[in-house]
Amino acid sequence: MLVKSVCRRLRGKALPEYVYRDYGSLVALGRFTTVGNLMGSLTGGSIMIEGAIARFVYWSLHKMHQIALHGWFKASLSTYAHFISTPTRARIKLH
């Protein structure tokens, strides 16, 4: 979409109208607490999720972003490294 918009701008044509779509939000509140609000046309409204389901959705969304940025191979290596280094990692983030 960005490439098409830049090309249209360079040619002097009008840009397409931007339409915002709210898919909801997820918030990880520590290691064991995740909450979310999922929006969708399937239910016609919003669904509140929390606990293990919300944590899994948060984790899978994070992995999808890693795959989009770095590709399957690097995202897979990152996931593997995460699981083998878990026992030696600090339990809380300090930043």
C-alpha positions as CSV (number, residue, x, y, z in Angstrom):
1,M,0.0,0.0,0.0
2,L,2.8,2.4,0.8
3,V,4.6,1.8,-2.4
4,K,1.5,2.3,-4.4
5,S,0.8,5.6,-2.5
6,V,4.3,6.9,-3.1
7,C,4.1,6.0,-6.8
8,R,0.8,7.8,-7.1
9,R,2.2,10.8,-5.3
10,L,5.2,11.0,-7.6
11,R,2.9,10.9,-10.6
12,G,0.8,13.7,-9.2
13,K,-2.3,11.6,-8.8
14,A,-4.7,11.6,-5.8
15,L,-3.9,9.3,-2.9
16,P,-6.4,6.6,-2.0
17,E,-8.5,7.3,1.1
18,Y,-7.2,5.7,4.3
19,V,-9.7,3.4,6.1
20,Y,-8.8,2.5,9.7
21,R,-9.8,-1.0,10.8
22,D,-9.6,-1.7,14.5
23,Y,-8.7,-5.4,15.1
24,G,-8.5,-4.9,18.9
25,S,-5.6,-4.8,21.3
26,L,-3.6,-7.1,23.5
27,V,-1.6,-6.2,26.6
28,A,0.9,-8.5,28.3
29,L,1.0,-7.6,32.0
30,G,3.9,-9.7,33.1
31,R,4.7,-13.3,32.6
32,F,1.4,-14.8,33.6
33,T,-1.2,-12.1,32.9
34,T,-2.3,-11.1,29.4
35,V,-5.6,-9.4,28.5
36,G,-7.1,-8.5,25.2
37,N,-10.0,-7.0,23.4
38,L,-10.6,-8.6,19.9
39,M,-12.7,-6.8,17.4
40,G,-14.2,-8.6,14.4
41,S,-17.0,-9.0,12.0
42,L,-17.5,-12.6,13.0
43,T,-19.1,-11.7,16.3
44,G,-20.4,-8.2,15.4
45,G,-18.7,-6.7,18.4
46,S,-15.8,-7.2,20.7
47,I,-14.6,-10.1,22.7
48,M,-12.6,-9.8,25.9
49,I,-10.0,-12.5,26.3
50,E,-7.6,-13.1,29.1
51,G,-5.3,-15.8,30.6
52,A,-3.7,-18.6,28.5
53,I,-5.8,-17.9,25.4
54,A,-4.8,-14.2,25.4
55,R,-1.1,-15.1,26.0
56,F,-1.2,-17.5,23.1
57,V,-2.8,-14.9,20.8
58,Y,-0.2,-12.4,22.0
59,W,2.7,-14.8,21.4
60,S,1.4,-15.8,17.9
61,L,1.0,-12.2,16.9
62,H,4.5,-11.5,18.0
63,K,5.8,-14.4,16.0
64,M,3.9,-13.2,12.9
65,H,5.6,-9.8,13.2
66,Q,9.0,-11.5,13.5
67,I,8.3,-13.6,10.4
68,A,7.2,-10.5,8.5
69,L,10.4,-8.6,9.4
70,H,13.0,-11.3,9.5
71,G,11.7,-14.2,7.5
72,W,10.8,-17.8,8.6
73,F,14.4,-19.0,9.1
74,K,15.5,-16.2,11.5
75,A,12.2,-16.3,13.4
76,S,12.5,-20.0,13.8
77,L,16.0,-19.7,15.2
78,S,14.9,-16.9,17.5
79,T,12.1,-19.1,18.8
80,Y,14.4,-22.1,19.3
81,A,17.0,-19.9,21.1
82,H,14.2,-18.5,23.4
83,F,13.2,-22.0,24.5
84,I,16.7,-23.3,25.2
85,S,17.8,-20.2,27.1
86,T,14.7,-19.9,29.2
87,P,16.2,-21.4,32.4
88,T,19.1,-18.9,32.4
89,R,17.1,-15.8,31.7
90,A,16.0,-13.1,34.2
91,R,12.4,-13.4,35.3
92,I,11.6,-9.7,34.8
93,K,12.5,-7.1,32.3
94,L,14.6,-4.3,33.7
95,H,14.1,-1.8,30.9
